[in-house]
Amino acid sequence: MKVHVVGYQSCDFKDDDGHRVQGVSLKCVMKSSSETLVGSDVAKIWLSNEIISKVGFVPDVGSYVNLEYDFDGRRAKLFSYSICSADDEF
């Protein structure tokens, strides 16, 4: 999914087993899949530092990134990412 990174901050949250982990809360703007929403959608994606380090992702405000992840409703398991441009299709 292509997202426009508009902010991020360090945070800690609980993993699937209830253990506290440190990571990043990534704030993004993306194209909405909802037919009733006018404009863009906004998402907050939690990523653990371990996962970020594993795939080499470095959050950068203003960048456009294609994220491939599994989202369980709160935490994201990032598989890969690629930098893209604003002109690339959402």
N, C-alpha and C positions, 0 to 999 in steps of 0.2 A: 504494500500500500504506500503510495506517495504521500508524504507529509511535508509541511513547511514548519520547521522548528522555530517557535517564537519565544521559547524560554525553557529553562531547566533549573533544578535545584537539588542539592544533596538531601537525602531523606533516609529513613530507615522504616522497615515494614516487616511483617511476618510472612515467611514462606509457606509452602503447602503443608509443612509439618509443624507450623506454629513457632518456628525459630526466628528470632529477630535477625535480619540481614540489612546491610547498608547498600544503598543504591542511588538512583537518580529518578526524580519525577520529571518526565519529559512533557512539555506543553507543546501541542501541535495544532495546526489548522489543516484540514483535509476536505476533500470533496465528500459531500454527504451521500449516503446510500438511501436516505429517506426521500420519498417523493413529495412529502408535505413541507420539508424544510426549504426555506428560501435563503440562498447564500451558502456559506461554507459551514462545516461542522468543526467543533473544537474537541480535542481529546487530551486527557492526561494519562500517560503511559508510564507505569512503574517498571524500571529495569534494575536488576541487581548488578552491583559492581562486578561480580564474578562473570555474569553473562556478557556485560559490556566489554570486559577485558578479554574474554574468550573469542569474541568476534572482531575485536579491535575497533569498536564504535566509539567515536569521540563526538559528543554533542557540540553543535556549533550554531548559535543563534543566527537566524537568517538563512540557513542552508535548507535545501530541498533534498530529502532523503527518501529512498524507497526501502521501507522496512519489511522484512519477511519475519513474521512472528506468530506465535500461538497465544491467543489472548483468552484468559479464563474469567474475565469479568472484572478483574482488578489488576493482576500482575501479568506482565508479558514475558514470554520466553522467546527472546530474539534469536533467530537462526542465522540471519545474514542481513546485510544492508548494502546499499550502493548510493553514492552521491549522484544526484541528477540536477538538472537545471529547471528554472521556473518555466521554461518553454516546453518541457517534456509533458506528455499527457498525464493528467491526474488519474 
